[in-house]
Amino acid sequence: MVITESKKGWDRNQMAQKAAIDIPDGAYVNLGIGIPELVADFVPEGREVIYHTENGLLGMGAVPKTGYEDPELINAGKKHVTAIPGACFFHHADSFTMIRGRHIDVCVLGAMQVSEQGDLANWSTGEPNAVPAVGGAMDLVAGVKTIFVITQHNTKEGEPKIVENCTYPLTGKAVVDKIYTDLAVLDVTHDGLFVKELAPGVSFEYLQQKTGAKLFQYPTVKK
């Protein structure tokens, strides 16, 4: 009989909520495909956040309830979304002008790898038969002021996604500011990766074992 390790840490919604809490009031925010899409469901009460999707919508709302989807209202990941009052629609090229012109404050992206220097790899494994998925990621990391990454801490095979140096093709160098995983919240600083918060049931020692780069603790790390 195979004995598997019990599940530790946060689920996808809890990871998204952690990131949403760190987005400042009044920010213009782009959400990547996958777990980042869930962030729009967790705007803290009393805070206004304007969500942007690069296929041409500013003012994206939460995921619609089943049966209330509008087939013509989707995000860049082709998922159904809603639009808040005052939302506007525009050409794809205008959307990228917003990104390249540094008019977006925060971007939340997924990742295949993040290095201890904040390098991001999220579009290809580099394998000969891999299907590349550049999308707008390279424009986003170059043009958006603050980059958050949400990702599982490890691959399905147990390999660390947070590493000393990325081995996959880079999306951008030294672009990531914060990392949210199922095990912890990390700040990317000039002095290394600092643990801001540990998920319930996760110790610093356990987190270090699951990470491919050296970690540091703030004196008052939240547990």
Backbone as ProteinMPNN parsed JSONL, in Angstrom:
{"seq_chain_A": "MVITESKKGWDRNQMAQKAAIDIPDGAYVNLGIGIPELVADFVPEGREVIYHTENGLLGMGAVPKTGYEDPELINAGKKHVTAIPGACFFHHADSFTMIRGRHIDVCVLGAMQVSEQGDLANWSTGEPNAVPAVGGAMDLVAGVKTIFVITQHNTKEGEPKIVENCTYPLTGKAVVDKIYTDLAVLDVTHDGLFVKELAPGVSFEYLQQKTGAKLFQYPTVKK", "coords_chain_A": {"N_chain_A": [[0.848, -1.194, 0.0], [0.535, 2.214, -0.86], [1.559, 4.988, 0.909], [0.482, 8.21, 1.131], [1.46, 11.65, 1.486], [-0.278, 13.775, 3.72], [-2.478, 16.417, 2.74], [-1.338, 19.707, 2.828], [-1.689, 23.204, 3.601], [-3.117, 26.042, 1.694], [-6.121, 26.202, -0.345], [-7.009, 26.776, -3.853], [-8.784, 28.969, -3.974], [-8.285, 30.237, -1.536], [-5.623, 30.99, -1.897], [-5.948, 32.86, -3.966], [-7.458, 34.755, -2.614], [-5.615, 35.67, -0.725], [-3.844, 37.08, -2.374], [-5.589, 39.039, -3.37], [-6.117, 40.585, -1.118], [-3.771, 42.021, -0.857], [-3.801, 43.843, -2.898], [-3.913, 47.227, -3.601], [-6.354, 49.801, -2.77], [-8.216, 51.251, -5.392], [-6.596, 50.396, -7.472], [-5.56, 49.5, -10.798], [-5.842, 46.481, -12.368], [-4.48, 43.613, -13.927], [-5.388, 40.302, -14.699], [-4.011, 37.093, -14.958], [-4.257, 33.889, -16.686], [-5.899, 31.014, -15.29], [-5.387, 30.179, -11.859], [-5.014, 32.946, -11.102], [-7.299, 34.172, -12.231], [-9.284, 33.861, -10.355], [-8.973, 35.824, -8.48], [-10.535, 38.078, -8.879], [-12.897, 37.524, -7.598], [-12.613, 38.218, -4.964], [-12.527, 40.876, -3.905], [-11.772, 42.994, -1.292], [-14.127, 44.173, 1.177], [-15.312, 47.477, 0.9], [-13.299, 48.364, -0.715], [-12.154, 49.461, -3.888], [-11.373, 47.988, -6.903], [-10.177, 47.961, -10.169], [-10.498, 45.783, -12.695], [-8.672, 44.517, -15.451], [-8.602, 43.055, -18.693], [-6.649, 41.692, -21.269], [-7.857, 41.233, -23.726], [-9.606, 43.265, -24.164], [-11.266, 44.662, -22.159], [-12.092, 46.796, -19.539], [-12.865, 46.895, -16.247], [-13.738, 44.461, -15.334], [-15.804, 42.032, -13.788], [-16.824, 39.653, -11.258], [-16.813, 36.018, -11.62], [-19.572, 34.819, -13.473], [-22.743, 33.539, -12.242], [-23.861, 30.158, -12.676], [-25.718, 29.644, -15.578], [-26.159, 32.28, -16.061], [-24.315, 33.241, -17.813], [-22.812, 35.304, -20.296], [-22.313, 34.77, -23.601], [-20.747, 36.451, -25.151], [-19.137, 37.805, -23.482], [-16.167, 37.52, -22.276], [-12.967, 36.666, -20.778], [-9.359, 36.973, -21.295], [-8.618, 34.355, -21.16], [-10.66, 33.012, -22.267], [-12.76, 32.524, -20.566], [-15.972, 32.889, -19.047], [-17.032, 36.055, -17.867], [-18.123, 38.834, -15.81], [-19.242, 42.258, -16.103], [-18.593, 45.277, -14.443], [-20.581, 48.128, -13.297], [-20.06, 50.929, -15.407], [-18.004, 49.826, -16.826], [-15.813, 49.422, -19.683], [-15.278, 48.759, -23.18], [-12.865, 47.884, -25.671], [-10.508, 48.021, -28.443], [-8.23, 45.317, -29.057], [-5.589, 46.175, -29.559], [-5.562, 48.694, -28.331], [-5.813, 47.885, -25.713], [-3.326, 46.688, -25.217], [-1.772, 48.938, -25.484], [-2.397, 50.274, -23.146], [-1.141, 48.536, -21.343], [1.595, 48.558, -22.188], [2.083, 51.221, -21.902], [2.334, 51.572, -19.211], [0.054, 51.878, -17.616], [-1.277, 50.12, -16.054], [-1.5, 48.963, -12.77], [-1.044, 46.621, -11.198], [-0.271, 43.226, -11.877], [-1.407, 39.903, -11.926], [-0.099, 36.783, -12.212], [0.31, 33.359, -13.384], [2.783, 30.71, -12.954], [5.513, 28.729, -14.147], [8.076, 28.506, -13.218], [9.815, 30.394, -10.714], [12.535, 32.408, -9.937], [14.945, 33.012, -7.272], [15.756, 35.6, -7.627], [13.59, 36.797, -8.672], [13.089, 36.286, -11.324], [10.955, 35.244, -13.969], [9.394, 32.411, -15.386], [6.996, 31.409, -17.503], [5.838, 30.576, -19.886], [6.753, 28.479, -21.5], [8.18, 25.197, -21.412], [10.391, 24.686, -22.791], [10.82, 22.277, -23.986], [11.13, 20.145, -26.899], [8.617, 19.376, -28.032], [6.839, 20.968, -26.735], [4.024, 23.108, -26.304], [4.081, 26.436, -26.966], [3.022, 29.275, -25.034], [2.85, 32.198, -25.082], [1.184, 34.531, -25.082], [0.101, 37.545, -23.55], [2.019, 37.82, -21.652], [4.795, 38.606, -21.651], [4.659, 41.291, -22.403], [3.183, 42.204, -20.239], [4.834, 41.779, -17.921], [6.826, 43.518, -18.534], [5.586, 45.985, -18.718], [3.842, 46.493, -16.568], [3.513, 47.831, -13.275], [3.725, 46.424, -10.789], [4.243, 43.03, -10.039], [2.547, 40.153, -9.216], [2.717, 36.7, -8.421], [0.832, 33.741, -8.604], [0.87, 30.406, -7.734], [1.035, 26.808, -7.553], [3.122, 25.426, -5.038], [4.789, 23.36, -5.695], [5.413, 21.106, -8.467], [3.24, 18.592, -10.004], [4.762, 16.37, -9.873], [6.252, 16.843, -7.678], [8.437, 18.501, -7.857], [10.244, 21.528, -7.114], [8.873, 24.767, -7.759], [9.829, 27.201, -7.158], [12.953, 28.409, -7.413], [16.626, 28.486, -7.454], [17.73, 29.373, -9.905], [16.014, 29.865, -12.934], [15.257, 27.236, -15.174], [13.725, 27.035, -17.381], [12.649, 28.748, -20.413], [12.795, 32.296, -20.122], [10.255, 34.623, -19.129], [10.554, 37.147, -18.132], [13.147, 39.08, -16.525], [13.955, 39.474, -13.12], [11.398, 40.469, -12.292], [9.273, 39.773, -10.627], [7.403, 40.557, -7.725], [5.94, 39.568, -5.506], [5.082, 36.309, -4.274], [2.576, 33.897, -4.23], [1.674, 30.922, -2.908], [0.373, 27.558, -2.368], [1.463, 26.965, 0.03], [2.73, 29.176, 1.23], [3.243, 32.789, 1.556], [5.421, 34.856, -0.147], [7.887, 37.414, -0.169], [9.728, 38.951, -2.723], [12.877, 40.15, -2.599], [15.775, 42.385, -2.768], [17.551, 41.205, -1.13], [16.944, 38.559, -1.094], [14.56, 35.787, -0.826], [11.862, 36.286, 1.232], [9.858, 34.983, 3.779], [6.603, 35.831, 4.208], [4.167, 34.905, 5.157], [3.003, 31.844, 6.487], [1.196, 28.979, 5.501], [-1.518, 27.324, 7.264], [-0.435, 24.626, 9.284], [1.989, 24.397, 8.07], [5.411, 24.454, 8.478], [8.392, 26.491, 8.77], [10.649, 24.986, 8.238], [9.624, 22.793, 6.822], [8.65, 24.149, 4.569], [11.058, 25.09, 3.49], [12.242, 22.688, 2.706], [10.63, 22.054, 0.556], [11.279, 23.88, -1.31], [13.323, 25.207, -3.908], [15.249, 27.122, -3.488], [17.097, 29.288, -1.27], [15.489, 30.345, 1.687], [14.33, 33.082, 3.727], [13.333, 34.327, 6.95], [11.012, 36.714, 8.088], [11.155, 38.562, 11.174], [8.65, 38.596, 12.375], [6.988, 36.636, 11.151], [3.9, 35.62, 9.785], [1.772, 33.058, 10.915]], "CA_chain_A": [[0.0, 0.0, 0.0], [1.297, 3.454, -0.932], [1.129, 5.999, 1.883], [0.715, 9.545, 0.593], [1.534, 12.726, 2.471], [-1.53, 14.504, 3.851], [-2.476, 17.711, 2.096], [-1.104, 20.87, 3.672], [-1.752, 24.509, 2.963], [-4.325, 26.694, 1.207], [-6.65, 25.796, -1.645], [-6.868, 27.792, -4.898], [-9.534, 30.171, -3.611], [-7.582, 30.91, -0.444], [-4.454, 31.619, -2.502], [-6.424, 34.041, -4.682], [-7.882, 35.737, -1.619], [-4.402, 36.262, -0.156], [-3.348, 38.078, -3.324], [-6.561, 40.134, -3.452], [-5.961, 41.438, 0.063], [-2.581, 42.86, -1.023], [-3.992, 44.802, -3.987], [-4.369, 48.471, -2.965], [-7.591, 50.446, -3.19], [-8.097, 52.098, -6.574], [-5.617, 49.869, -8.423], [-5.944, 48.889, -12.071], [-5.211, 45.173, -12.21], [-4.652, 42.595, -14.964], [-5.354, 38.946, -14.158], [-3.607, 36.057, -15.887], [-5.111, 32.714, -16.85], [-5.751, 29.993, -14.25], [-5.707, 30.622, -10.5], [-5.182, 34.407, -11.012], [-8.653, 34.598, -12.591], [-10.136, 33.793, -9.167], [-8.734, 36.995, -7.628], [-11.639, 39.025, -9.056], [-14.001, 37.159, -6.7], [-12.264, 38.479, -3.565], [-12.232, 42.279, -3.597], [-12.165, 43.245, 0.099], [-15.228, 45.113, 1.374], [-14.904, 48.869, 1.031], [-12.172, 48.644, -1.597], [-12.475, 49.425, -5.312], [-10.298, 47.522, -7.777], [-10.641, 47.918, -11.558], [-9.803, 44.68, -13.35], [-8.431, 44.677, -16.89], [-8.212, 41.857, -19.422], [-5.999, 42.218, -22.472], [-8.66, 41.122, -24.941], [-10.334, 44.504, -24.401], [-12.277, 45.027, -21.163], [-11.668, 47.429, -18.287], [-14.035, 46.85, -15.385], [-14.179, 43.06, -15.277], [-16.343, 41.638, -12.501], [-16.627, 38.279, -10.801], [-17.31, 34.944, -12.477], [-21.042, 34.796, -13.387], [-23.381, 32.33, -11.744], [-24.261, 29.211, -13.708], [-26.972, 30.003, -16.222], [-26.183, 33.722, -16.316], [-23.154, 33.578, -18.622], [-22.999, 35.991, -21.572], [-21.314, 34.161, -24.493], [-19.909, 37.473, -25.769], [-18.384, 38.498, -22.432], [-15.144, 36.579, -21.807], [-11.654, 37.236, -20.519], [-8.316, 36.521, -22.218], [-8.549, 32.9, -21.086], [-11.907, 32.513, -22.857], [-13.688, 32.179, -19.491], [-17.048, 33.86, -18.886], [-16.87, 37.027, -16.795], [-19.138, 39.883, -15.762], [-18.719, 43.623, -16.207], [-19.135, 46.142, -13.395], [-21.116, 49.393, -13.831], [-19.016, 51.83, -15.873], [-16.986, 49.108, -17.589], [-15.709, 49.833, -21.076], [-14.725, 47.774, -24.107], [-12.0, 48.554, -26.634], [-9.747, 47.154, -29.333], [-7.101, 44.57, -28.5], [-4.382, 47.005, -29.638], [-5.662, 49.723, -27.295], [-5.581, 47.207, -24.444], [-1.885, 46.543, -25.047], [-1.229, 50.278, -25.281], [-2.524, 50.512, -21.703], [-0.11, 47.742, -20.663], [2.932, 49.038, -22.542], [2.202, 52.594, -21.424], [2.449, 51.516, -17.748], [-1.179, 52.366, -17.001], [-1.788, 49.064, -15.186], [-0.733, 49.017, -11.519], [-0.701, 45.291, -10.693], [-0.634, 42.069, -12.698], [-1.321, 38.634, -11.208], [0.198, 35.771, -13.224], [0.738, 32.034, -12.998], [4.202, 30.495, -13.209], [6.134, 27.406, -14.172], [9.211, 28.673, -12.307], [10.222, 31.734, -10.287], [13.848, 32.32, -9.301], [15.11, 33.82, -6.063], [15.949, 36.987, -8.043], [12.336, 37.294, -9.223], [12.931, 35.933, -12.733], [9.721, 34.492, -14.187], [9.231, 31.553, -16.564], [5.6, 30.941, -17.463], [5.245, 30.395, -21.206], [7.197, 27.261, -22.172], [9.19, 24.396, -20.716], [11.546, 24.571, -23.665], [10.886, 20.951, -24.583], [10.895, 20.203, -28.354], [7.206, 19.225, -28.397], [6.015, 21.806, -25.864], [3.225, 24.119, -26.987], [4.342, 27.725, -26.325], [1.823, 30.057, -24.697], [3.368, 33.505, -24.677], [0.092, 35.447, -24.769], [0.556, 38.901, -23.27], [2.831, 37.795, -20.431], [6.03, 39.373, -21.763], [4.273, 42.699, -22.343], [2.714, 42.507, -18.887], [5.922, 41.896, -16.949], [7.646, 44.673, -18.914], [4.872, 47.242, -18.651], [3.042, 46.679, -15.349], [4.369, 48.33, -12.191], [3.914, 45.423, -9.732], [3.898, 41.694, -10.51], [2.279, 39.08, -8.261], [2.614, 35.36, -8.996], [0.121, 32.71, -7.851], [1.188, 29.099, -8.298], [1.29, 25.734, -6.606], [4.514, 25.505, -4.613], [5.528, 22.287, -6.371], [4.738, 20.465, -9.592], [2.557, 17.345, -9.662], [5.808, 15.383, -9.589], [6.925, 17.227, -6.442], [9.59, 19.366, -8.101], [9.982, 22.915, -6.707], [8.686, 25.803, -8.779], [10.638, 28.343, -6.719], [14.294, 27.845, -7.611], [17.725, 29.449, -7.485], [17.762, 29.918, -11.257], [15.046, 29.213, -13.819], [15.805, 26.419, -16.258], [12.825, 27.202, -18.509], [12.801, 30.051, -21.07], [12.282, 33.371, -19.269], [9.279, 35.63, -19.531], [11.169, 38.418, -17.752], [14.174, 38.989, -15.48], [13.792, 40.301, -11.914], [10.132, 41.183, -12.459], [8.263, 39.348, -9.648], [7.475, 41.233, -6.426], [5.39, 38.697, -4.469], [4.695, 34.967, -4.707], [1.532, 33.287, -3.406], [1.55, 29.499, -3.21], [-0.491, 26.842, -1.428], [2.186, 26.786, 1.297], [3.242, 30.394, 1.848], [3.337, 34.051, 0.821], [6.826, 35.243, -0.148], [8.32, 38.673, -0.769], [10.979, 38.894, -3.477], [13.633, 41.355, -2.267], [17.171, 42.393, -3.217], [18.308, 40.372, -0.19], [16.496, 37.176, -1.177], [13.144, 35.458, -0.663], [11.46, 36.361, 2.635], [8.544, 34.401, 4.054], [5.687, 36.783, 4.847], [3.113, 34.162, 5.847], [2.978, 30.396, 6.297], [-0.143, 28.387, 5.538], [-1.744, 26.481, 8.448], [0.17, 23.304, 9.252], [3.258, 24.446, 7.342], [6.519, 25.048, 9.234], [9.442, 27.063, 7.918], [11.541, 23.893, 7.84], [8.92, 22.047, 5.768], [8.637, 25.003, 3.382], [12.394, 25.093, 2.9], [12.43, 21.388, 2.047], [9.839, 22.042, -0.667], [11.694, 25.032, -2.117], [14.623, 25.025, -4.541], [16.088, 28.298, -3.234], [17.21, 29.601, 0.16], [14.453, 31.22, 2.205], [14.614, 33.84, 4.945], [12.136, 34.617, 7.72], [10.842, 37.981, 8.801], [11.055, 38.297, 12.616], [7.252, 38.428, 12.796], [6.296, 35.901, 10.087], [2.546, 35.236, 10.168], [1.544, 31.611, 10.808]], "C_chain_A": [[0.885, 1.246, 0.0], [0.715, 4.454, 0.05], [1.478, 7.364, 1.33], [0.715, 10.575, 1.714], [0.212, 13.481, 2.513], [-1.374, 15.913, 3.269], [-2.295, 18.822, 3.112], [-1.43, 22.121, 2.883], [-3.125, 24.947, 2.495], [-4.815, 26.072, -0.092], [-6.544, 26.973, -2.614], [-7.586, 29.087, -4.547], [-8.849, 30.946, -2.498], [-6.315, 31.606, -0.944], [-4.845, 32.916, -3.209], [-6.836, 35.146, -3.717], [-6.686, 36.426, -0.978], [-3.853, 37.361, -1.072], [-4.278, 39.283, -3.383], [-6.414, 41.108, -2.293], [-4.794, 42.415, -0.105], [-2.69, 43.853, -2.178], [-4.574, 46.089, -3.404], [-5.66, 49.018, -3.553], [-7.324, 51.34, -4.406], [-7.159, 51.592, -7.638], [-6.287, 49.366, -9.691], [-5.136, 47.602, -12.198], [-5.513, 44.258, -13.398], [-4.503, 41.219, -14.328], [-4.984, 37.953, -15.243], [-4.57, 34.89, -15.876], [-4.844, 31.698, -15.736], [-6.154, 30.521, -12.891], [-5.846, 32.142, -10.405], [-6.586, 34.901, -11.356], [-9.573, 34.655, -11.375], [-10.022, 35.037, -8.293], [-9.896, 37.984, -7.715], [-12.816, 38.734, -8.138], [-13.779, 37.634, -5.27], [-11.825, 39.919, -3.311], [-12.689, 42.563, -2.167], [-13.253, 44.318, 0.194], [-14.689, 46.53, 1.575], [-13.75, 49.279, 0.134], [-12.635, 48.559, -3.049], [-11.233, 49.03, -6.103], [-10.873, 47.404, -9.182], [-9.825, 46.866, -12.296], [-9.815, 44.839, -14.869], [-8.094, 43.317, -17.487], [-7.757, 42.28, -20.814], [-6.765, 42.0, -23.761], [-9.639, 42.28, -25.097], [-11.454, 44.861, -23.456], [-11.599, 45.64, -19.947], [-12.905, 47.551, -17.411], [-14.632, 45.461, -15.343], [-14.653, 42.725, -13.871], [-16.062, 40.188, -12.183], [-17.131, 37.282, -11.839], [-18.835, 34.883, -12.354], [-21.563, 33.482, -12.819], [-23.799, 31.449, -12.921], [-25.64, 29.573, -14.262], [-27.093, 31.467, -16.564], [-24.99, 34.178, -17.154], [-23.581, 34.309, -19.908], [-21.926, 35.452, -22.517], [-20.378, 35.165, -25.155], [-19.056, 38.224, -24.749], [-17.416, 37.509, -21.8], [-13.855, 37.321, -21.526], [-10.635, 36.657, -21.5], [-8.15, 35.004, -22.215], [-9.796, 32.218, -21.614], [-12.886, 32.003, -21.803], [-14.761, 33.277, -19.388], [-16.771, 34.768, -17.69], [-18.092, 37.939, -16.776], [-18.452, 41.226, -15.92], [-19.382, 44.479, -15.138], [-19.741, 47.396, -14.026], [-19.977, 50.337, -14.212], [-17.912, 51.147, -16.656], [-16.967, 49.591, -19.033], [-14.982, 48.764, -21.884], [-13.919, 48.507, -25.176], [-11.222, 47.519, -27.436], [-8.583, 46.501, -28.597], [-5.825, 45.412, -28.488], [-4.386, 48.107, -28.584], [-5.383, 49.127, -25.913], [-4.08, 47.06, -24.18], [-1.179, 47.886, -24.938], [-1.313, 50.664, -23.807], [-1.401, 49.799, -20.947], [1.268, 48.325, -20.918], [3.167, 50.471, -22.08], [2.266, 52.716, -19.911], [1.231, 52.132, -17.048], [-1.834, 51.321, -16.11], [-0.892, 48.969, -13.954], [-0.208, 47.652, -11.084], [-1.1, 44.244, -11.731], [-0.44, 40.814, -11.855], [-1.202, 37.523, -12.247], [0.445, 34.411, -12.59], [2.209, 31.854, -13.345], [4.525, 29.012, -13.327], [7.326, 27.389, -13.226], [9.358, 30.154, -11.945], [11.568, 31.58, -9.586], [13.905, 33.202, -8.069], [15.378, 35.285, -6.377], [14.663, 37.606, -8.597], [12.206, 37.101, -10.718], [11.688, 35.055, -12.871], [9.793, 33.685, -15.468], [7.808, 31.009, -16.53], [4.988, 30.709, -18.843], [5.663, 29.116, -21.923], [8.188, 26.518, -21.294], [10.456, 24.267, -21.552], [11.705, 23.212, -24.321], [10.533, 21.023, -26.07], [9.424, 20.156, -28.756], [6.268, 20.084, -27.548], [5.264, 22.845, -26.695], [3.459, 25.46, -26.299], [3.058, 28.503, -26.099], [2.241, 31.426, -24.193], [2.237, 34.423, -24.257], [0.614, 36.849, -24.563], [1.538, 38.973, -22.125], [4.084, 38.649, -20.523], [5.756, 40.873, -21.753], [3.89, 43.09, -20.917], [3.87, 42.695, -17.904], [6.834, 43.08, -17.27], [6.939, 45.999, -18.657], [4.084, 47.515, -17.391], [3.959, 46.96, -14.166], [4.693, 47.269, -11.135], [3.415, 44.066, -10.23], [3.745, 40.738, -9.332], [2.237, 37.764, -9.035], [1.816, 34.476, -8.044], [0.403, 31.374, -8.517], [1.222, 28.057, -7.198], [2.784, 25.755, -6.27], [5.392, 24.497, -5.354], [4.723, 21.752, -7.548], [4.02, 19.214, -9.108], [3.549, 16.234, -9.327], [6.594, 15.716, -8.329], [8.139, 18.109, -6.625], [9.27, 20.8, -7.686], [9.799, 23.838, -7.901], [9.467, 27.071, -8.43], [12.068, 27.853, -6.595], [15.366, 28.929, -7.549], [17.785, 30.157, -8.833], [16.776, 29.148, -12.127], [15.779, 28.414, -14.896], [14.917, 26.469, -17.495], [13.074, 28.563, -19.161], [12.11, 31.154, -20.263], [11.205, 34.203, -19.95], [9.83, 37.015, -19.241], [12.158, 38.195, -16.624], [13.88, 39.97, -14.352], [12.511, 41.135, -11.976], [9.115, 40.89, -11.359], [8.49, 40.04, -8.311], [6.984, 40.357, -5.275], [4.987, 37.371, -5.078], [3.684, 34.406, -3.702], [1.416, 31.827, -3.825], [0.583, 28.854, -2.217], [0.16, 26.695, -0.059], [2.577, 28.085, 1.99], [3.045, 31.604, 0.95], [4.77, 34.542, 0.98], [7.003, 36.617, -0.768], [9.633, 38.447, -1.497], [11.716, 40.212, -3.25], [15.048, 41.26, -2.839], [18.041, 41.5, -2.336], [17.859, 38.92, -0.19], [15.001, 37.026, -0.987], [12.781, 35.417, 0.819], [10.037, 35.839, 2.798], [7.7, 35.406, 4.832], [4.636, 36.067, 5.677], [3.219, 32.689, 5.499], [1.538, 29.901, 6.376], [-0.297, 27.533, 6.798], [-1.138, 25.095, 8.26], [1.504, 23.243, 8.542], [4.311, 25.14, 8.208], [7.54, 25.633, 8.251], [10.358, 25.966, 7.403], [10.92, 23.071, 6.705], [8.929, 22.841, 4.459], [9.995, 25.009, 2.691], [12.686, 23.792, 2.159], [11.738, 21.339, 0.684], [10.26, 23.13, -1.663], [13.099, 24.811, -2.658], [15.545, 26.217, -4.411], [16.099, 28.565, -1.739], [16.14, 30.604, 0.559], [14.923, 31.918, 3.477], [13.288, 34.158, 5.63], [12.156, 36.051, 8.215], [10.748, 37.648, 10.293], [9.625, 38.018, 13.076], [6.449, 37.717, 11.699], [4.943, 35.413, 10.597], [2.349, 33.754, 9.938], [0.068, 31.308, 10.963]], "O_chain_A": [[1.855, 1.331, 0.753], [-0.484, 4.734, 0.025], [2.649, 7.651, 1.083], [0.065, 10.4, 2.745], [-0.36, 13.794, 1.469], [-0.297, 16.508, 3.302], [-2.996, 18.882, 4.122], [-1.446, 22.107, 1.652], [-4.146, 24.344, 2.827], [-4.037, 25.49, -0.847], [-6.051, 28.04, -2.248], [-7.066, 30.176, -4.79], [-8.832, 32.177, -2.515], [-5.972, 32.688, -0.469], [-4.171, 33.937, -3.075], [-6.593, 36.326, -3.969], [-6.729, 37.628, -0.714], [-3.452, 38.429, -0.609], [-3.815, 40.422, -3.44], [-6.569, 42.317, -2.467], [-4.826, 43.516, 0.445], [-1.762, 44.627, -2.411], [-5.63, 46.047, -2.773], [-6.007, 48.728, -4.698], [-6.344, 52.083, -4.445], [-6.935, 52.287, -8.628], [-7.416, 48.876, -9.669], [-3.906, 47.622, -12.143], [-6.663, 44.142, -13.823], [-3.603, 40.994, -13.519], [-5.571, 37.964, -16.326], [-5.568, 34.894, -15.155], [-3.706, 31.539, -15.293], [-7.151, 31.232, -12.771], [-6.727, 32.61, -9.684], [-7.023, 35.93, -10.84], [-10.539, 35.418, -11.366], [-10.886, 35.279, -7.45], [-10.209, 38.656, -6.732], [-13.654, 39.609, -7.92], [-14.666, 37.472, -4.432], [-10.86, 40.155, -2.585], [-13.867, 42.394, -1.854], [-13.292, 45.251, -0.609], [-13.736, 46.748, 2.324], [-13.274, 50.412, 0.208], [-13.422, 47.68, -3.399], [-10.18, 49.658, -5.987], [-11.938, 46.814, -9.369], [-8.622, 47.027, -12.5], [-10.811, 45.235, -15.474], [-7.389, 42.52, -16.87], [-8.39, 43.115, -21.459], [-6.369, 42.527, -24.801], [-10.423, 42.298, -26.045], [-12.504, 45.324, -23.901], [-10.654, 45.075, -19.396], [-13.872, 48.22, -17.775], [-15.85, 45.287, -15.319], [-14.006, 43.076, -12.885], [-15.171, 39.571, -12.767], [-17.789, 37.656, -12.809], [-19.351, 34.893, -11.236], [-20.903, 32.447, -12.906], [-24.056, 31.941, -14.02], [-26.594, 29.779, -13.513], [-28.015, 31.868, -17.273], [-24.685, 35.37, -17.2], [-24.59, 33.962, -20.521], [-20.739, 35.655, -22.264], [-19.327, 34.782, -25.669], [-18.34, 39.162, -25.1], [-17.786, 36.751, -20.903], [-13.663, 38.453, -21.969], [-11.002, 35.935, -22.427], [-7.604, 34.434, -23.159], [-9.982, 31.013, -21.442], [-13.737, 31.161, -22.092], [-14.477, 34.452, -19.619], [-16.331, 34.308, -16.636], [-18.981, 37.826, -17.621], [-17.225, 41.317, -15.874], [-20.597, 44.412, -14.95], [-19.443, 47.7, -15.181], [-19.038, 50.526, -13.438], [-16.976, 51.808, -17.108], [-17.963, 50.1, -19.545], [-14.19, 47.982, -21.357], [-14.258, 49.632, -25.545], [-11.265, 46.321, -27.156], [-8.031, 47.056, -27.647], [-5.064, 45.372, -27.521], [-3.345, 48.423, -28.007], [-4.792, 49.78, -25.053], [-3.617, 47.278, -23.06], [-0.096, 47.967, -24.359], [-0.406, 51.307, -23.278], [-0.79, 50.363, -20.039], [2.029, 48.563, -19.979], [4.309, 50.889, -21.889], [2.255, 53.825, -19.375], [1.36, 52.813, -16.031], [-2.847, 51.607, -15.472], [0.332, 48.902, -14.076], [0.938, 47.535, -10.651], [-2.139, 44.365, -12.381], [0.564, 40.675, -11.156], [-2.1, 37.341, -13.069], [0.753, 34.318, -11.402], [2.818, 32.733, -13.955], [3.895, 28.163, -12.695], [7.568, 26.406, -12.525], [9.069, 31.041, -12.749], [11.721, 30.71, -8.729], [13.027, 34.035, -7.846], [15.245, 36.136, -5.497], [14.637, 38.785, -8.948], [11.313, 37.681, -11.337], [11.402, 34.228, -12.005], [10.199, 34.196, -16.512], [7.453, 30.241, -15.636], [3.765, 30.65, -18.975], [4.992, 28.703, -22.868], [8.939, 27.125, -20.531], [11.479, 23.789, -21.063], [12.617, 23.01, -25.121], [9.727, 21.864, -26.47], [9.022, 20.818, -29.712], [5.048, 19.946, -27.632], [5.798, 23.39, -27.661], [3.069, 25.616, -25.142], [2.116, 28.401, -26.885], [2.019, 31.773, -23.034], [2.307, 35.038, -23.192], [1.475, 37.307, -25.314], [1.866, 40.065, -21.662], [4.413, 39.354, -19.569], [6.519, 41.643, -21.17], [4.233, 44.176, -20.449], [3.885, 43.66, -17.14], [7.531, 43.587, -16.391], [7.586, 47.016, -18.409], [3.688, 48.656, -17.153], [5.05, 46.397, -14.067], [5.818, 47.221, -10.637], [2.314, 43.958, -10.771], [4.676, 40.535, -8.553], [1.773, 37.724, -10.174], [2.073, 34.453, -6.84], [0.2, 31.22, -9.721], [1.418, 28.393, -6.03], [3.61, 26.067, -7.127], [6.572, 24.743, -5.607], [3.506, 21.925, -7.614], [4.164, 18.815, -7.952], [3.231, 15.291, -8.602], [7.497, 14.973, -7.945], [8.812, 18.438, -5.648], [8.142, 21.255, -7.881], [10.479, 23.706, -8.919], [9.731, 27.908, -9.294], [12.366, 26.986, -5.773], [15.067, 30.123, -7.587], [17.878, 31.383, -8.899], [16.712, 27.921, -12.062], [16.783, 28.861, -15.45], [15.318, 25.992, -18.557], [13.653, 29.447, -18.528], [10.99, 30.977, -19.783], [11.236, 34.449, -21.156], [9.604, 37.951, -20.007], [12.032, 37.241, -15.856], [13.593, 41.143, -14.592], [12.532, 42.343, -11.744], [8.183, 41.671, -11.168], [9.617, 40.107, -7.82], [7.55, 40.4, -4.183], [4.599, 37.302, -6.244], [3.906, 34.436, -2.492], [1.093, 31.535, -4.976], [0.045, 29.525, -1.336], [-0.511, 26.339, 0.91], [2.74, 28.104, 3.21], [2.731, 31.485, -0.234], [5.28, 34.637, 2.096], [6.357, 36.951, -1.761], [10.548, 37.825, -0.958], [11.239, 41.27, -3.66], [15.468, 40.211, -3.326], [19.129, 41.089, -2.738], [18.334, 38.127, 0.623], [14.263, 38.011, -0.985], [13.324, 34.611, 1.573], [9.133, 36.21, 2.049], [8.031, 35.782, 5.956], [4.251, 36.532, 6.75], [3.493, 32.33, 4.354], [0.761, 30.352, 7.217], [0.702, 27.065, 7.345], [-1.306, 24.468, 7.214], [2.096, 22.171, 8.416], [4.121, 26.283, 8.623], [7.542, 25.307, 7.064], [10.796, 26.011, 6.254], [11.603, 22.7, 5.75], [9.179, 22.292, 3.386], [10.079, 24.942, 1.464], [13.311, 23.805, 1.098], [12.206, 20.663, -0.231], [9.659, 23.272, -2.728], [13.966, 24.292, -1.955], [16.527, 26.32, -5.147], [15.206, 28.116, -1.021], [15.909, 31.591, -0.14], [15.786, 31.421, 4.2], [12.248, 34.247, 4.977], [13.176, 36.543, 8.698], [10.302, 36.556, 10.645], [9.411, 37.293, 14.047], [5.35, 38.153, 11.357], [4.844, 34.864, 11.694], [2.716, 33.237, 8.883], [-0.333, 30.146, 10.904]]}, "name": "protein", "num_of_chains": 1, "seq": "MVITESKKGWDRNQMAQKAAIDIPDGAYVNLGIGIPELVADFVPEGREVIYHTENGLLGMGAVPKTGYEDPELINAGKKHVTAIPGACFFHHADSFTMIRGRHIDVCVLGAMQVSEQGDLANWSTGEPNAVPAVGGAMDLVAGVKTIFVITQHNTKEGEPKIVENCTYPLTGKAVVDKIYTDLAVLDVTHDGLFVKELAPGVSFEYLQQKTGAKLFQYPTVKK"}
